[in-house]
């Protein structure tokens, strides 16, 4: 009996979840394509398949963005339907509390969370370089052209290097600036070089101008050897945007203090955020289930739906604010990523415990 009820709930929520997610995603993708159709077609004139190719590249980001709200709406639709048909009365009479219903829905929550993690950690980093290369819509402002003129950042110990352009394997650099820092991270020298070439694990700089701390007289040199083992920041067309990185790339940037592109806490915040996405679907379920106990016989379904949507949207607002606070360094990275889940998870726990006593 319990297995039948559990399977029925999973099937109801899953079908509505997939339908809502696909519907919203297709609608958003269609609007995006209509708004940028001319630019997309200009990529490959006379080839209609470029429209589908563009939508496929945009799909992972769009789908991932709307997975949380889709789970919220799917849960609310399922609960209102059950309540309208007075089936919630039978479920409560069978001894199934909100906690037991949540446990039954755990497989669906974990599948949805795992899918969102895979999209964010694998699919989005894989498709973003091509979107940046196309430079259409949201990616037009920060377009990067893959090739020998890509800007590049490197790091060796406390030192940061920035080059205006580099060859494909980053062994020959142009318009180089090396920020030499002491053990406390304070700038002690700033080296400008017209060119730098890697040979035998050492960089030979040419056309060098060195500025020192404390307003000392700068030095001009024909050549200068720099022996720092520089690690490149870029991977393919990666721009240092943490939202487009995989967890492994975020860890690489964290290990190297962000390569001077952005503060390290930005990447730490997004690394924690990437892991927390796994639990977003479970939270949506936990927020909705206790509300159903207030509307056992189909009355006040509008209030049920409005309360669920209100709590869900409030979560997304708090989540966005918290993430921004973490990026700005106002709160610690782990707190910025996990605070919304902790607060609304606690709210769901309180509502569930109150529902257990009803």
BALOBA-1460 file (C-alpha; in Angstrom, 3 decimals):
// residues 358
<rec num="1" residu="x" x="0.000" y="0.000" z="0.000"/>
<rec num="2" residu="x" x="2.701" y="2.466" z="1.003"/>
<rec num="3" residu="x" x="4.776" y="1.583" z="-2.058"/>
<rec num="4" residu="x" x="1.790" y="2.192" z="-4.305"/>
<rec num="5" residu="x" x="1.158" y="5.611" z="-2.766"/>
<rec num="6" residu="x" x="4.857" y="6.466" z="-3.005"/>
<rec num="7" residu="x" x="5.028" y="5.462" z="-6.661"/>
<rec num="8" residu="x" x="1.843" y="7.405" z="-7.411"/>
<rec num="9" residu="x" x="3.277" y="10.568" z="-5.838"/>
<rec num="10" residu="x" x="6.609" y="10.233" z="-7.622"/>
<rec num="11" residu="x" x="4.873" y="9.712" z="-10.955"/>
<rec num="12" residu="x" x="2.527" y="12.672" z="-10.429"/>
<rec num="13" residu="x" x="5.263" y="15.078" z="-9.403"/>
<rec num="14" residu="x" x="7.780" y="13.815" z="-11.989"/>
<rec num="15" residu="x" x="5.433" y="14.130" z="-14.961"/>
<rec num="16" residu="x" x="4.415" y="17.653" z="-13.987"/>
<rec num="17" residu="x" x="8.009" y="18.579" z="-13.221"/>
<rec num="18" residu="x" x="9.231" y="17.462" z="-16.644"/>
<rec num="19" residu="x" x="6.297" y="19.091" z="-18.437"/>
<rec num="20" residu="x" x="6.713" y="22.421" z="-16.641"/>
<rec num="21" residu="x" x="10.500" y="22.448" z="-17.019"/>
<rec num="22" residu="x" x="10.370" y="21.651" z="-20.735"/>
<rec num="23" residu="x" x="7.565" y="24.129" z="-21.312"/>
<rec num="24" residu="x" x="9.276" y="27.022" z="-19.540"/>
<rec num="25" residu="x" x="12.661" y="26.221" z="-21.090"/>
<rec num="26" residu="x" x="11.281" y="25.965" z="-24.620"/>
<rec num="27" residu="x" x="9.381" y="29.237" z="-24.159"/>
<rec num="28" residu="x" x="12.475" y="31.068" z="-22.924"/>
<rec num="29" residu="x" x="14.678" y="29.562" z="-25.640"/>
<rec num="30" residu="x" x="12.142" y="30.541" z="-28.306"/>
<rec num="31" residu="x" x="12.060" y="34.140" z="-27.085"/>
<rec num="32" residu="x" x="15.849" y="34.249" z="-27.008"/>
<rec num="33" residu="x" x="16.059" y="32.855" z="-30.535"/>
<rec num="34" residu="x" x="13.467" y="35.298" z="-31.868"/>
<rec num="35" residu="x" x="15.312" y="38.224" z="-30.300"/>
<rec num="36" residu="x" x="18.663" y="37.166" z="-31.786"/>
<rec num="37" residu="x" x="17.576" y="35.368" z="-34.971"/>
<rec num="38" residu="x" x="19.369" y="37.746" z="-37.334"/>
<rec num="39" residu="x" x="22.664" y="37.502" z="-35.457"/>
<rec num="40" residu="x" x="22.383" y="33.704" z="-35.242"/>
<rec num="41" residu="x" x="21.677" y="33.321" z="-38.961"/>
<rec num="42" residu="x" x="24.591" y="35.632" z="-39.756"/>
<rec num="43" residu="x" x="26.959" y="33.056" z="-38.220"/>
<rec num="44" residu="x" x="26.235" y="30.612" z="-41.058"/>
<rec num="45" residu="x" x="24.230" y="32.326" z="-43.808"/>
<rec num="46" residu="x" x="21.895" y="30.005" z="-45.637"/>
<rec num="47" residu="x" x="22.217" y="27.199" z="-43.093"/>
<rec num="48" residu="x" x="18.976" y="26.811" z="-41.064"/>
<rec num="49" residu="x" x="20.541" y="24.234" z="-38.719"/>
<rec num="50" residu="x" x="22.461" y="27.010" z="-36.971"/>
<rec num="51" residu="x" x="19.200" y="27.984" z="-35.222"/>
<rec num="52" residu="x" x="18.893" y="24.526" z="-33.660"/>
<rec num="53" residu="x" x="22.611" y="24.482" z="-32.874"/>
<rec num="54" residu="x" x="22.274" y="27.782" z="-31.022"/>
<rec num="55" residu="x" x="19.271" y="26.559" z="-29.028"/>
<rec num="56" residu="x" x="21.107" y="23.366" z="-28.055"/>
<rec num="57" residu="x" x="24.056" y="25.383" z="-26.776"/>
<rec num="58" residu="x" x="21.769" y="27.701" z="-24.792"/>
<rec num="59" residu="x" x="19.586" y="24.895" z="-23.425"/>
<rec num="60" residu="x" x="21.792" y="23.708" z="-20.501"/>
<rec num="61" residu="x" x="21.925" y="27.169" z="-18.926"/>
<rec num="62" residu="x" x="18.216" y="27.843" z="-19.399"/>
<rec num="63" residu="x" x="17.114" y="24.423" z="-18.126"/>
<rec num="64" residu="x" x="19.365" y="24.667" z="-15.072"/>
<rec num="65" residu="x" x="18.036" y="28.135" z="-14.196"/>
<rec num="66" residu="x" x="14.409" y="26.961" z="-14.094"/>
<rec num="67" residu="x" x="14.751" y="23.570" z="-12.416"/>
<rec num="68" residu="x" x="14.066" y="24.907" z="-8.927"/>
<rec num="69" residu="x" x="10.917" y="26.849" z="-9.809"/>
<rec num="70" residu="x" x="9.693" y="23.917" z="-11.914"/>
<rec num="71" residu="x" x="9.945" y="21.563" z="-8.930"/>
<rec num="72" residu="x" x="8.074" y="24.084" z="-6.776"/>
<rec num="73" residu="x" x="5.229" y="24.403" z="-9.288"/>
<rec num="74" residu="x" x="5.091" y="20.644" z="-9.877"/>
<rec num="75" residu="x" x="4.715" y="19.984" z="-6.151"/>
<rec num="76" residu="x" x="2.023" y="22.626" z="-5.729"/>
<rec num="77" residu="x" x="0.046" y="21.380" z="-8.751"/>
<rec num="78" residu="x" x="0.220" y="17.793" z="-7.490"/>
<rec num="79" residu="x" x="-0.868" y="18.709" z="-3.957"/>
<rec num="80" residu="x" x="-3.709" y="20.963" z="-5.087"/>
<rec num="81" residu="x" x="-4.987" y="18.249" z="-7.412"/>
<rec num="82" residu="x" x="-4.892" y="15.641" z="-4.643"/>
<rec num="83" residu="x" x="-6.563" y="18.031" z="-2.232"/>
<rec num="84" residu="x" x="-9.247" y="18.999" z="-4.750"/>
<rec num="85" residu="x" x="-10.176" y="15.334" z="-5.228"/>
<rec num="86" residu="x" x="-10.103" y="14.776" z="-1.440"/>
<rec num="87" residu="x" x="-7.318" y="12.220" z="-1.901"/>
<rec num="88" residu="x" x="-5.171" y="13.980" z="0.658"/>
<rec num="89" residu="x" x="-7.709" y="12.904" z="3.300"/>
<rec num="90" residu="x" x="-7.107" y="9.266" z="2.395"/>
<rec num="91" residu="x" x="-3.337" y="9.764" z="2.472"/>
<rec num="92" residu="x" x="-3.407" y="11.334" z="5.942"/>
<rec num="93" residu="x" x="-5.866" y="8.664" z="7.136"/>
<rec num="94" residu="x" x="-3.422" y="5.978" z="5.977"/>
<rec num="95" residu="x" x="-0.943" y="7.350" z="8.515"/>
<rec num="96" residu="x" x="1.344" y="9.105" z="6.056"/>
<rec num="97" residu="x" x="2.764" y="12.273" z="7.582"/>
<rec num="98" residu="x" x="4.591" y="15.020" z="5.628"/>
<rec num="99" residu="x" x="7.896" y="13.518" z="6.774"/>
<rec num="100" residu="x" x="7.016" y="10.094" z="5.377"/>
<rec num="101" residu="x" x="5.804" y="11.635" z="2.127"/>
<rec num="102" residu="x" x="9.073" y="13.543" z="1.828"/>
<rec num="103" residu="x" x="11.014" y="10.320" z="2.365"/>
<rec num="104" residu="x" x="8.993" y="8.685" z="-0.421"/>
<rec num="105" residu="x" x="9.884" y="11.546" z="-2.760"/>
<rec num="106" residu="x" x="13.610" y="11.442" z="-1.952"/>
<rec num="107" residu="x" x="14.545" y="9.447" z="-5.105"/>
<rec num="108" residu="x" x="12.947" y="12.090" z="-7.325"/>
<rec num="109" residu="x" x="14.602" y="14.899" z="-5.346"/>
<rec num="110" residu="x" x="18.037" y="13.298" z="-5.696"/>
<rec num="111" residu="x" x="17.570" y="12.619" z="-9.418"/>
<rec num="112" residu="x" x="16.522" y="16.244" z="-10.014"/>
<rec num="113" residu="x" x="19.397" y="17.542" z="-7.870"/>
<rec num="114" residu="x" x="21.902" y="15.309" z="-9.621"/>
<rec num="115" residu="x" x="20.674" y="16.412" z="-13.043"/>
<rec num="116" residu="x" x="20.978" y="20.076" z="-12.097"/>
<rec num="117" residu="x" x="24.492" y="19.501" z="-10.791"/>
<rec num="118" residu="x" x="25.530" y="17.728" z="-14.011"/>
<rec num="119" residu="x" x="24.094" y="20.509" z="-16.162"/>
<rec num="120" residu="x" x="25.817" y="23.217" z="-14.114"/>
<rec num="121" residu="x" x="29.124" y="21.397" z="-13.694"/>
<rec num="122" residu="x" x="29.521" y="19.752" z="-17.106"/>
<rec num="123" residu="x" x="27.080" y="20.898" z="-19.770"/>
<rec num="124" residu="x" x="27.276" y="24.656" z="-19.136"/>
<rec num="125" residu="x" x="31.120" y="24.791" z="-19.014"/>
<rec num="126" residu="x" x="31.192" y="22.699" z="-22.216"/>
<rec num="127" residu="x" x="28.825" y="24.944" z="-24.205"/>
<rec num="128" residu="x" x="29.764" y="28.399" z="-22.885"/>
<rec num="129" residu="x" x="33.066" y="28.778" z="-24.850"/>
<rec num="130" residu="x" x="31.175" y="28.402" z="-28.135"/>
<rec num="131" residu="x" x="28.522" y="30.888" z="-27.029"/>
<rec num="132" residu="x" x="31.224" y="33.378" z="-26.045"/>
<rec num="133" residu="x" x="32.881" y="32.874" z="-29.413"/>
<rec num="134" residu="x" x="29.598" y="33.574" z="-31.199"/>
<rec num="135" residu="x" x="29.066" y="36.648" z="-29.001"/>
<rec num="136" residu="x" x="25.269" y="36.749" z="-29.340"/>
<rec num="137" residu="x" x="22.817" y="38.216" z="-26.830"/>
<rec num="138" residu="x" x="24.087" y="38.070" z="-23.268"/>
<rec num="139" residu="x" x="27.480" y="36.879" z="-24.513"/>
<rec num="140" residu="x" x="28.055" y="39.801" z="-26.870"/>
<rec num="141" residu="x" x="29.554" y="42.097" z="-24.248"/>
<rec num="142" residu="x" x="32.267" y="39.674" z="-23.134"/>
<rec num="143" residu="x" x="33.047" y="37.853" z="-26.352"/>
<rec num="144" residu="x" x="36.424" y="36.127" z="-26.419"/>
<rec num="145" residu="x" x="38.050" y="35.125" z="-29.683"/>
<rec num="146" residu="x" x="39.903" y="31.837" z="-29.344"/>
<rec num="147" residu="x" x="43.320" y="32.098" z="-30.937"/>
<rec num="148" residu="x" x="46.749" y="33.557" z="-30.553"/>
<rec num="149" residu="x" x="45.538" y="36.961" z="-29.318"/>
<rec num="150" residu="x" x="43.657" y="35.772" z="-26.260"/>
<rec num="151" residu="x" x="44.429" y="37.691" z="-23.067"/>
<rec num="152" residu="x" x="45.930" y="35.382" z="-20.483"/>
<rec num="153" residu="x" x="46.550" y="35.388" z="-16.731"/>
<rec num="154" residu="x" x="49.140" y="33.312" z="-14.910"/>
<rec num="155" residu="x" x="50.362" y="32.828" z="-11.386"/>
<rec num="156" residu="x" x="53.611" y="31.698" z="-9.773"/>
<rec num="157" residu="x" x="53.599" y="31.662" z="-5.983"/>
<rec num="158" residu="x" x="52.504" y="35.144" z="-4.885"/>
<rec num="159" residu="x" x="53.295" y="36.685" z="-8.306"/>
<rec num="160" residu="x" x="50.599" y="37.448" z="-10.895"/>
<rec num="161" residu="x" x="51.281" y="37.799" z="-14.632"/>
<rec num="162" residu="x" x="49.037" y="39.313" z="-17.278"/>
<rec num="163" residu="x" x="49.774" y="39.181" z="-21.000"/>
<rec num="164" residu="x" x="47.908" y="41.063" z="-23.702"/>
<rec num="165" residu="x" x="48.189" y="38.110" z="-26.086"/>
<rec num="166" residu="x" x="49.772" y="34.696" z="-26.282"/>
<rec num="167" residu="x" x="50.406" y="31.930" z="-28.769"/>
<rec num="168" residu="x" x="48.322" y="28.751" z="-28.669"/>
<rec num="169" residu="x" x="50.411" y="26.971" z="-26.018"/>
<rec num="170" residu="x" x="51.225" y="30.142" z="-24.017"/>
<rec num="171" residu="x" x="55.009" y="29.871" z="-24.473"/>
<rec num="172" residu="x" x="55.388" y="33.271" z="-26.146"/>
<rec num="173" residu="x" x="53.668" y="36.297" z="-24.649"/>
<rec num="174" residu="x" x="53.182" y="39.911" z="-25.734"/>
<rec num="175" residu="x" x="52.557" y="43.054" z="-23.645"/>
<rec num="176" residu="x" x="53.479" y="41.404" z="-20.364"/>
<rec num="177" residu="x" x="52.931" y="42.773" z="-16.866"/>
<rec num="178" residu="x" x="54.246" y="40.902" z="-13.811"/>
<rec num="179" residu="x" x="52.963" y="41.934" z="-10.411"/>
<rec num="180" residu="x" x="55.570" y="40.754" z="-7.919"/>
<rec num="181" residu="x" x="54.173" y="40.494" z="-4.401"/>
<rec num="182" residu="x" x="55.703" y="39.788" z="-1.032"/>
<rec num="183" residu="x" x="54.605" y="37.077" z="1.366"/>
<rec num="184" residu="x" x="51.764" y="39.258" z="2.639"/>
<rec num="185" residu="x" x="50.381" y="39.789" z="-0.857"/>
<rec num="186" residu="x" x="51.547" y="43.419" z="-1.080"/>
<rec num="187" residu="x" x="52.940" y="44.667" z="-4.376"/>
<rec num="188" residu="x" x="56.730" y="45.169" z="-4.280"/>
<rec num="189" residu="x" x="57.610" y="45.333" z="-8.010"/>
<rec num="190" residu="x" x="55.736" y="45.819" z="-11.256"/>
<rec num="191" residu="x" x="57.535" y="44.574" z="-14.347"/>
<rec num="192" residu="x" x="56.511" y="45.594" z="-17.866"/>
<rec num="193" residu="x" x="57.910" y="43.703" z="-20.839"/>
<rec num="194" residu="x" x="57.212" y="43.914" z="-24.549"/>
<rec num="195" residu="x" x="57.732" y="40.164" z="-24.974"/>
<rec num="196" residu="x" x="58.346" y="37.048" z="-22.923"/>
<rec num="197" residu="x" x="59.425" y="33.636" z="-24.166"/>
<rec num="198" residu="x" x="59.499" y="30.381" z="-22.216"/>
<rec num="199" residu="x" x="62.587" y="28.220" z="-22.586"/>
<rec num="200" residu="x" x="63.856" y="25.551" z="-20.223"/>
<rec num="201" residu="x" x="61.283" y="26.416" z="-17.576"/>
<rec num="202" residu="x" x="62.422" y="30.058" z="-17.433"/>
<rec num="203" residu="x" x="60.919" y="33.193" z="-18.944"/>
<rec num="204" residu="x" x="63.178" y="35.566" z="-20.902"/>
<rec num="205" residu="x" x="61.678" y="39.047" z="-20.895"/>
<rec num="206" residu="x" x="62.689" y="41.673" z="-23.447"/>
<rec num="207" residu="x" x="62.048" y="45.420" z="-23.511"/>
<rec num="208" residu="x" x="61.752" y="45.527" z="-19.731"/>
<rec num="209" residu="x" x="60.698" y="48.376" z="-17.465"/>
<rec num="210" residu="x" x="60.653" y="47.715" z="-13.699"/>
<rec num="211" residu="x" x="58.845" y="49.884" z="-11.152"/>
<rec num="212" residu="x" x="59.677" y="49.462" z="-7.457"/>
<rec num="213" residu="x" x="57.831" y="50.059" z="-4.236"/>
<rec num="214" residu="x" x="58.523" y="53.217" z="-2.185"/>
<rec num="215" residu="x" x="58.859" y="55.396" z="-5.332"/>
<rec num="216" residu="x" x="62.364" y="54.188" z="-6.167"/>
<rec num="217" residu="x" x="63.863" y="55.010" z="-9.558"/>
<rec num="218" residu="x" x="62.492" y="52.598" z="-12.218"/>
<rec num="219" residu="x" x="64.930" y="50.430" z="-14.198"/>
<rec num="220" residu="x" x="65.070" y="49.840" z="-17.956"/>
<rec num="221" residu="x" x="66.602" y="46.556" z="-19.129"/>
<rec num="222" residu="x" x="67.078" y="44.943" z="-22.502"/>
<rec num="223" residu="x" x="66.373" y="41.483" z="-21.103"/>
<rec num="224" residu="x" x="65.444" y="39.941" z="-17.788"/>
<rec num="225" residu="x" x="65.176" y="36.293" z="-16.790"/>
<rec num="226" residu="x" x="62.172" y="35.321" z="-14.670"/>
<rec num="227" residu="x" x="62.252" y="31.790" z="-13.271"/>
<rec num="228" residu="x" x="58.730" y="31.587" z="-11.808"/>
<rec num="229" residu="x" x="56.772" y="28.491" z="-12.840"/>
<rec num="230" residu="x" x="53.694" y="30.218" z="-14.198"/>
<rec num="231" residu="x" x="50.358" y="28.398" z="-14.217"/>
<rec num="232" residu="x" x="47.899" y="29.546" z="-16.909"/>
<rec num="233" residu="x" x="44.478" y="30.720" z="-15.732"/>
<rec num="234" residu="x" x="42.649" y="30.003" z="-18.961"/>
<rec num="235" residu="x" x="41.342" y="26.658" z="-20.097"/>
<rec num="236" residu="x" x="40.167" y="26.954" z="-23.696"/>
<rec num="237" residu="x" x="38.111" y="30.144" z="-23.842"/>
<rec num="238" residu="x" x="37.547" y="30.429" z="-20.095"/>
<rec num="239" residu="x" x="37.230" y="34.064" z="-19.079"/>
<rec num="240" residu="x" x="37.394" y="33.731" z="-15.324"/>
<rec num="241" residu="x" x="33.581" y="33.854" z="-14.995"/>
<rec num="242" residu="x" x="32.846" y="31.452" z="-12.110"/>
<rec num="243" residu="x" x="29.252" y="30.738" z="-13.134"/>
<rec num="244" residu="x" x="30.545" y="29.126" z="-16.345"/>
<rec num="245" residu="x" x="33.199" y="26.947" z="-14.681"/>
<rec num="246" residu="x" x="33.130" y="23.363" z="-13.557"/>
<rec num="247" residu="x" x="33.822" y="22.489" z="-9.938"/>
<rec num="248" residu="x" x="37.315" y="21.286" z="-10.918"/>
<rec num="249" residu="x" x="38.084" y="24.615" z="-12.623"/>
<rec num="250" residu="x" x="36.753" y="26.527" z="-9.644"/>
<rec num="251" residu="x" x="39.067" y="24.515" z="-7.387"/>
<rec num="252" residu="x" x="41.991" y="25.290" z="-9.719"/>
<rec num="253" residu="x" x="41.283" y="29.027" z="-9.484"/>
<rec num="254" residu="x" x="40.878" y="28.798" z="-5.716"/>
<rec num="255" residu="x" x="44.241" y="27.042" z="-5.372"/>
<rec num="256" residu="x" x="45.867" y="29.858" z="-7.351"/>
<rec num="257" residu="x" x="44.102" y="32.745" z="-5.578"/>
<rec num="258" residu="x" x="41.961" y="33.575" z="-8.586"/>
<rec num="259" residu="x" x="45.016" y="34.441" z="-10.726"/>
<rec num="260" residu="x" x="44.353" y="38.077" z="-9.917"/>
<rec num="261" residu="x" x="41.283" y="38.101" z="-12.190"/>
<rec num="262" residu="x" x="38.792" y="38.170" z="-9.323"/>
<rec num="263" residu="x" x="39.116" y="37.790" z="-5.565"/>
<rec num="264" residu="x" x="39.450" y="34.189" z="-4.453"/>
<rec num="265" residu="x" x="36.297" y="34.364" z="-2.355"/>
<rec num="266" residu="x" x="34.245" y="34.772" z="-5.548"/>
<rec num="267" residu="x" x="35.326" y="31.326" z="-6.729"/>
<rec num="268" residu="x" x="34.919" y="29.850" z="-3.248"/>
<rec num="269" residu="x" x="31.344" y="31.153" z="-3.114"/>
<rec num="270" residu="x" x="30.485" y="29.595" z="-6.462"/>
<rec num="271" residu="x" x="32.129" y="26.305" z="-5.514"/>
<rec num="272" residu="x" x="29.885" y="26.047" z="-2.449"/>
<rec num="273" residu="x" x="26.920" y="27.188" z="-4.535"/>
<rec num="274" residu="x" x="27.554" y="24.463" z="-7.094"/>
<rec num="275" residu="x" x="27.308" y="21.782" z="-4.397"/>
<rec num="276" residu="x" x="24.256" y="23.358" z="-2.754"/>
<rec num="277" residu="x" x="22.295" y="23.125" z="-6.026"/>
<rec num="278" residu="x" x="21.949" y="19.395" z="-5.400"/>
<rec num="279" residu="x" x="19.533" y="20.075" z="-2.519"/>
<rec num="280" residu="x" x="17.345" y="22.762" z="-4.111"/>
<rec num="281" residu="x" x="14.708" y="20.305" z="-5.356"/>
<rec num="282" residu="x" x="14.492" y="18.644" z="-1.958"/>
<rec num="283" residu="x" x="13.960" y="22.035" z="-0.318"/>
<rec num="284" residu="x" x="11.084" y="22.866" z="-2.673"/>
<rec num="285" residu="x" x="9.396" y="19.599" z="-1.697"/>
<rec num="286" residu="x" x="9.968" y="20.193" z="2.013"/>
<rec num="287" residu="x" x="8.397" y="23.665" z="1.797"/>
<rec num="288" residu="x" x="5.276" y="22.497" z="-0.022"/>
<rec num="289" residu="x" x="4.317" y="19.292" z="1.810"/>
<rec num="290" residu="x" x="3.446" y="20.830" z="5.224"/>
<rec num="291" residu="x" x="1.086" y="23.295" z="3.533"/>
<rec num="292" residu="x" x="-1.091" y="20.466" z="2.274"/>
<rec num="293" residu="x" x="-2.096" y="19.542" z="5.832"/>
<rec num="294" residu="x" x="-3.903" y="22.872" z="6.123"/>
<rec num="295" residu="x" x="-6.117" y="22.103" z="3.149"/>
<rec num="296" residu="x" x="-7.159" y="18.493" z="3.592"/>
<rec num="297" residu="x" x="-10.581" y="18.658" z="1.974"/>
<rec num="298" residu="x" x="-10.019" y="20.857" z="-1.042"/>
<rec num="299" residu="x" x="-10.818" y="24.194" z="0.549"/>
<rec num="300" residu="x" x="-8.619" y="27.242" z="0.108"/>
<rec num="301" residu="x" x="-6.556" y="25.784" z="-2.715"/>
<rec num="302" residu="x" x="-5.781" y="29.269" z="-3.990"/>
<rec num="303" residu="x" x="-4.273" y="30.138" z="-0.631"/>
<rec num="304" residu="x" x="-2.234" y="26.928" z="-0.685"/>
<rec num="305" residu="x" x="-0.838" y="27.686" z="-4.130"/>
<rec num="306" residu="x" x="-0.171" y="31.350" z="-3.320"/>
<rec num="307" residu="x" x="1.599" y="30.493" z="-0.049"/>
<rec num="308" residu="x" x="3.805" y="27.919" z="-1.775"/>
<rec num="309" residu="x" x="4.707" y="30.217" z="-4.655"/>
<rec num="310" residu="x" x="5.360" y="33.068" z="-2.233"/>
<rec num="311" residu="x" x="7.767" y="31.047" z="-0.102"/>
<rec num="312" residu="x" x="9.487" y="29.692" z="-3.199"/>
<rec num="313" residu="x" x="10.060" y="33.084" z="-4.771"/>
<rec num="314" residu="x" x="11.176" y="34.511" z="-1.443"/>
<rec num="315" residu="x" x="13.798" y="31.760" z="-1.320"/>
<rec num="316" residu="x" x="15.078" y="32.618" z="-4.804"/>
<rec num="317" residu="x" x="15.303" y="36.309" z="-3.877"/>
<rec num="318" residu="x" x="17.209" y="35.584" z="-0.670"/>
<rec num="319" residu="x" x="19.415" y="33.125" z="-2.548"/>
<rec num="320" residu="x" x="20.345" y="35.743" z="-5.154"/>
<rec num="321" residu="x" x="21.079" y="38.382" z="-2.525"/>
<rec num="322" residu="x" x="23.153" y="35.951" z="-0.469"/>
<rec num="323" residu="x" x="25.179" y="34.922" z="-3.523"/>
<rec num="324" residu="x" x="25.878" y="38.566" z="-4.356"/>
<rec num="325" residu="x" x="26.967" y="39.231" z="-0.770"/>
<rec num="326" residu="x" x="29.392" y="36.312" z="-1.022"/>
<rec num="327" residu="x" x="30.818" y="37.583" z="-4.329"/>
<rec num="328" residu="x" x="31.371" y="41.015" z="-2.806"/>
<rec num="329" residu="x" x="33.121" y="39.484" z="0.207"/>
<rec num="330" residu="x" x="30.611" y="40.771" z="2.767"/>
<rec num="331" residu="x" x="30.016" y="37.252" z="4.126"/>
<rec num="332" residu="x" x="32.110" y="34.098" z="4.091"/>
<rec num="333" residu="x" x="31.688" y="31.945" z="0.957"/>
<rec num="334" residu="x" x="30.182" y="28.907" z="2.669"/>
<rec num="335" residu="x" x="27.644" y="31.066" z="4.497"/>
<rec num="336" residu="x" x="26.647" y="32.871" z="1.300"/>
<rec num="337" residu="x" x="25.943" y="29.575" z="-0.463"/>
<rec num="338" residu="x" x="24.310" y="27.632" z="2.353"/>
<rec num="339" residu="x" x="22.490" y="30.360" z="4.310"/>
<rec num="340" residu="x" x="19.299" y="30.357" z="2.153"/>
<rec num="341" residu="x" x="19.084" y="26.558" z="2.285"/>
<rec num="342" residu="x" x="19.637" y="26.544" z="6.042"/>
<rec num="343" residu="x" x="17.040" y="29.254" z="6.738"/>
<rec num="344" residu="x" x="14.307" y="27.891" z="4.496"/>
<rec num="345" residu="x" x="15.171" y="24.322" z="5.459"/>
<rec num="346" residu="x" x="14.613" y="25.308" z="9.078"/>
<rec num="347" residu="x" x="11.316" y="26.946" z="8.117"/>
<rec num="348" residu="x" x="10.260" y="23.740" z="6.350"/>
<rec num="349" residu="x" x="11.236" y="21.708" z="9.439"/>
<rec num="350" residu="x" x="9.161" y="23.956" z="11.725"/>
<rec num="351" residu="x" x="6.125" y="23.744" z="9.441"/>
<rec num="352" residu="x" x="6.529" y="19.975" z="9.192"/>
<rec num="353" residu="x" x="6.748" y="19.510" z="12.954"/>
<rec num="354" residu="x" x="3.649" y="21.654" z="13.431"/>
<rec num="355" residu="x" x="1.850" y="19.627" z="10.773"/>
<rec num="356" residu="x" x="2.761" y="16.396" z="12.569"/>
<rec num="357" residu="x" x="0.743" y="17.537" z="15.580"/>
<rec num="358" residu="x" x="-2.356" y="18.430" z="13.567"/>
